[in-house]
Amino acid sequence: MKPLRALVASLGVAATLSSPGLAHAQTEPEMKRMDELDRVCEVVREKRLAPLRAERTERCVRDERRPRADCESEYARWGDTRAIAGGRARAGLYYDLPECVAAFQARERYRR
């Protein structure tokens, strides 16, 4: 009787996955479009973050009298999403820019 239940269960899963709207594979053009939206988001974010990173690097060198290489290394990823205590993440800056919102919404539409 157990093998019959397993077969029925697997058929139910297969039917569910093949139902329209419940699960579907991304097409190559959809994947490329979402990747391009993500890329544009990151380019726009980088333009906003670059001067802030440079400012912090200069302040580090000037005020803390640390080697430039150390300061550049420390602030190279400043503003990006990062891990914090408890396995959580702190969201990076500027993901609220229109280009990033569009990228996020495109992926959310796909997930529905």
N, C-alpha and C positions, 0 to 999 in steps of 0.2 A: 504494500500500500504506500510506503514511503516513496518509492521511485515514481509512482503515479502522481503524488502531490508535488514532487519536485518538477515533473514535466509540466503539470498544470501551472505551477508558479512561474516557470521559465517562459511558458507561452504567454502568460499574462504580462510579464515584463516586456517581452518582445512586442506584444500588441500595443502596450502603452508607449513604448519608444517609437513605434512606427506611426502613431497617431499624429495627424497634422497639428502643429502648434505646441506640442508638448516637448519635443526634442527634435532638433534638426542640426545637420552639420553646416558649418560655415562654408560658404563657397569661396573659392580663391579670390574673386573680386571683392567680396565683403571683407575678407581678412586683410587684403592689401589696403582697402579704404580705411579700416580701423587702425592699421599700423601707420598709415600716413597721417591720420588725425593725431595719433599719439606722438609721432615725430614732430609735427607742427607745434603741438602743445609744449614739448620739451624745448624746442628752439625758442619759443616766445618766453618761456620761464627762464631759460638761460640768459636771455637778453636783460631781463629784469634783475636776475640774481648776480650777474657778473659785476656790476658796479658796487653792489653791497659787499660781495666777497672781497673785492679789491680794497674797499675802504677798511674792512676789518683786518685784512692782511697788513695794510699800511699802519694802522693803529697798533697792531701787535708788534711790528718792527720798531716803530717809533716809541711807543709808551712802555712796552715790556722789554725792549732792547734784545729781542730774540733774533736768531738768524732768519733771514727772509725765507729760506727753503722750509724751515720748520713752520713758519706762519702760513706760507702758501699751502703746505700739506694739510695743516689743521683746518683751514677755511675753504679748501677746494670743493668740498661737498656740503658746505653750509647752506641751509635752506632746503635740503633734500629730505625726503621721508627717512626716518631713522628709527631703529629699535629702541624701546625704553623698557624699564623694569616690568617684569611679569609677562614677557613675551608679546607685549603690545607694541604698537607703532605710533610715532608722532608724525602726523601728516606734514608733508613738505609745504613750502610756501608757494603761493601763486597758482594753485590748482583751481582757483576761482576765476581765472582769466577766461574770456569767452572761448578761446581755442581749446582750452582744457575741459571746459564744461561740455563743449560739443563732442569731444573725444569720449568723455565719460558717458554721456547720453547715448552715443552710438553703441557702446558696449552694453549698456543697460537694456536698450531696445532688443539687442540680440539675445540677451539672457532671458527675456520674457517669453 
